[in-house]
Amino acid sequence: APWDGPIEAQLVHSRDGLDWHRFEDRSPIIPRGKPGSFDAGCILSSASRPVVHNDEIWHYYTGVNTTHGGLMPPKRISIGRAAWRLDGFVSLDAGTFGGVVETVPLEMSGDRLEINANAALGSMEVEVLSAAGDRLPGYGRGDCVALQADEVRHVVRWQRNERLPASEPIRLRFHLKDSELYSFRILA
């Protein structure tokens, strides 16, 4: 090829499926391997979509041991597999000083809150608020049984409540300290 250089796969995002953006630092979603490895030169996408297996996301890709313009041989093309935790592409992170994330009002189709988070070095609590932003009795930060582990499917509980109030739209307020929030789901 008349062009040479490494090829990396980067994550892009869109809110509408039409207007796409790269993350500001353009870091690779699948890093190239170390010199001499099967994917040291190029990471090319070969799978049309990722595969969800248990609590991981797998993506099969084409790895090339040389840069794009490398000679044949020694160029070798192989298939590799990258793995991430479920919903683990990006997270909302808070350090020692903590952080708070609040949702917009949510119409719920279930009454159990499940979070995918890493709070192994810190903690995470969830408050339940009315659509107007008022804390619901029994669902305050102090009522929440804090997550202090790395769990993909952690069911959130409060001291007197194991289920969300399902009668009206709610907001969720996440309190993070030295933790990462990957995703949340409301289950029936």
C-alpha positions as CSV (number, residue, x, y, z in Angstrom):
1,A,0.0,0.0,0.0
2,P,1.3,3.5,-0.7
3,W,0.2,4.6,2.8
4,D,1.8,3.3,5.9
5,G,1.1,3.7,9.6
6,P,-0.7,2.1,12.5
7,I,-4.5,1.8,12.5
8,E,-6.5,2.0,15.8
9,A,-10.1,1.5,16.6
10,Q,-11.7,4.4,18.4
11,L,-15.1,4.7,20.1
12,V,-17.7,7.1,18.6
13,H,-21.0,8.2,20.1
14,S,-24.2,9.7,18.9
15,R,-27.5,10.7,20.6
16,D,-29.5,10.5,17.4
17,G,-27.7,7.9,15.2
18,L,-27.0,10.6,12.6
19,D,-24.5,13.0,14.1
20,W,-21.4,11.1,15.3
21,H,-18.5,12.3,17.5
22,R,-15.2,10.9,18.7
23,F,-14.1,11.3,22.3
24,E,-11.8,14.3,22.8
25,D,-8.7,12.3,23.6
26,R,-9.2,9.9,20.7
27,S,-7.8,7.0,22.8
28,P,-8.2,3.6,21.2
29,I,-11.0,1.4,22.4
30,I,-8.8,-1.7,21.6
31,P,-5.1,-0.9,22.2
32,R,-2.6,-2.3,19.7
33,G,-0.5,-5.1,21.0
34,K,3.1,-4.9,22.0
35,P,5.8,-5.2,19.3
36,G,5.9,-8.7,17.8
37,S,2.3,-9.5,18.8
38,F,-0.4,-10.5,16.3
39,D,-2.1,-7.1,16.6
40,A,1.0,-4.8,17.0
41,G,0.4,-2.8,13.8
42,C,-3.3,-2.5,13.1
43,I,-6.7,-3.1,14.7
44,L,-9.4,-3.5,12.1
45,S,-13.0,-4.1,12.8
46,S,-14.4,-7.3,11.4
47,A,-17.5,-8.1,13.5
48,S,-20.7,-6.3,12.6
49,R,-21.7,-6.0,16.3
50,P,-20.4,-7.0,19.7
51,V,-21.6,-10.2,21.4
52,V,-22.9,-10.1,25.0
53,H,-21.7,-13.2,26.9
54,N,-22.7,-13.5,30.6
55,D,-21.5,-10.2,32.1
56,E,-19.1,-9.3,29.3
57,I,-19.2,-7.6,25.9
58,W,-17.0,-9.4,23.3
59,H,-15.9,-7.9,20.0
60,Y,-14.0,-9.9,17.4
61,Y,-11.6,-7.9,15.3
62,T,-8.8,-8.3,12.7
63,G,-5.3,-7.8,14.1
64,V,-2.3,-7.2,11.8
65,N,1.2,-7.6,13.1
66,T,2.6,-4.9,10.9
67,T,1.5,-1.3,10.1
68,H,-0.9,-0.7,7.2
69,G,1.8,-0.5,4.5
70,G,3.8,-3.5,5.9
71,L,5.2,-6.0,3.4
72,M,3.7,-9.5,2.8
73,P,5.3,-11.5,4.4
74,P,6.1,-10.8,7.3
75,K,2.6,-9.3,7.5
76,R,0.2,-11.7,9.2
77,I,-3.5,-11.2,9.7
78,S,-5.3,-12.8,12.6
79,I,-8.6,-12.7,14.5
80,G,-8.6,-11.4,18.0
81,R,-11.2,-10.9,20.7
82,A,-11.5,-7.8,23.0
83,A,-13.6,-8.1,26.2
84,W,-15.2,-5.5,28.4
85,R,-17.4,-5.6,31.4
86,L,-21.1,-5.4,30.5
87,D,-21.9,-1.7,29.6
88,G,-18.2,-1.0,30.4
89,F,-17.2,1.3,27.5
90,V,-17.5,4.5,29.5
91,S,-18.3,5.4,33.1
92,L,-19.1,8.4,35.3
93,D,-16.3,8.6,37.8
94,A,-15.8,10.4,41.1
95,G,-12.6,10.5,43.1
96,T,-11.8,11.2,46.8
97,F,-13.9,14.4,46.9
98,G,-17.0,12.6,45.5
99,G,-19.5,13.5,43.0
100,V,-23.3,13.5,42.4
101,V,-25.2,12.5,39.3
102,E,-29.0,13.1,39.0
103,T,-31.3,11.8,36.2
104,V,-34.1,13.6,34.5
105,P,-37.6,12.3,35.6
106,L,-38.0,8.7,34.6
107,E,-41.2,6.8,33.7
108,M,-40.7,3.4,35.1
109,S,-41.8,0.0,33.9
110,G,-40.4,-1.9,36.9
111,D,-39.7,-1.5,40.6
112,R,-36.2,-2.8,41.1
113,L,-33.0,-0.7,40.6
114,E,-29.9,-2.5,39.4
115,I,-26.6,-0.7,39.0
116,N,-23.4,-1.7,37.2
117,A,-20.7,0.1,39.2
118,N,-17.2,-0.2,40.7
119,A,-17.1,1.1,44.3
120,A,-14.5,-1.4,45.5
121,L,-12.3,1.4,46.8
122,G,-15.1,3.8,47.8
123,S,-18.9,3.8,48.0
124,M,-22.0,4.6,46.1
125,E,-25.5,5.5,47.5
126,V,-28.7,6.2,45.5
127,E,-31.5,8.6,46.5
128,V,-35.0,8.5,45.0
129,L,-36.6,11.8,44.3
130,S,-40.0,12.9,43.0
131,A,-40.1,14.3,39.5
132,A,-39.9,17.8,41.0
133,G,-36.7,16.8,42.8
134,D,-38.0,16.3,46.4
135,R,-36.5,13.4,48.3
136,L,-39.0,10.6,48.9
137,P,-39.3,9.4,52.5
138,G,-37.4,6.2,53.2
139,Y,-35.3,6.7,50.0
140,G,-32.7,9.1,51.1
141,R,-28.9,8.8,50.9
142,G,-28.8,7.7,54.5
143,D,-31.4,5.1,53.9
144,C,-29.5,3.4,51.1
145,V,-27.4,0.3,51.7
146,A,-24.2,1.6,50.2
147,L,-22.4,-0.4,47.4
148,Q,-18.8,-0.9,48.4
149,A,-17.8,-3.5,45.8
150,D,-17.3,-4.0,42.0
151,E,-20.5,-5.5,40.8
152,V,-22.1,-5.6,37.3
153,R,-25.7,-6.4,38.6
154,H,-26.0,-4.8,42.1
155,V,-29.6,-4.6,43.3
156,V,-30.0,-1.3,45.2
157,R,-31.8,-1.5,48.5
158,W,-32.8,1.0,51.2
159,Q,-33.2,0.1,54.9
160,R,-37.0,-0.1,54.8
161,N,-37.5,-0.5,51.0
162,E,-36.3,-3.1,48.5
163,R,-38.4,-1.8,45.7
164,L,-38.9,1.6,44.0
165,P,-42.1,3.5,44.3
166,A,-43.8,2.7,41.0
167,S,-46.8,5.0,41.1
168,E,-45.2,8.2,39.6
169,P,-42.2,9.4,37.6
170,I,-39.0,9.6,39.7
171,R,-35.5,11.0,39.6
172,L,-32.4,9.1,40.8
173,R,-29.5,10.8,42.5
174,F,-26.3,8.9,42.7
175,H,-23.7,9.8,45.3
176,L,-20.2,8.5,44.3
177,K,-17.0,8.5,46.2
178,D,-13.9,6.8,44.7
179,S,-16.2,4.9,42.4
180,E,-17.4,4.4,38.8
181,L,-21.0,4.2,37.6
182,Y,-21.3,2.3,34.3
183,S,-25.0,1.9,33.9
184,F,-28.3,1.4,35.7
185,R,-31.5,-0.5,34.9
186,I,-35.0,-0.6,36.3
187,L,-36.3,-4.1,36.3
188,A,-39.8,-5.6,36.8
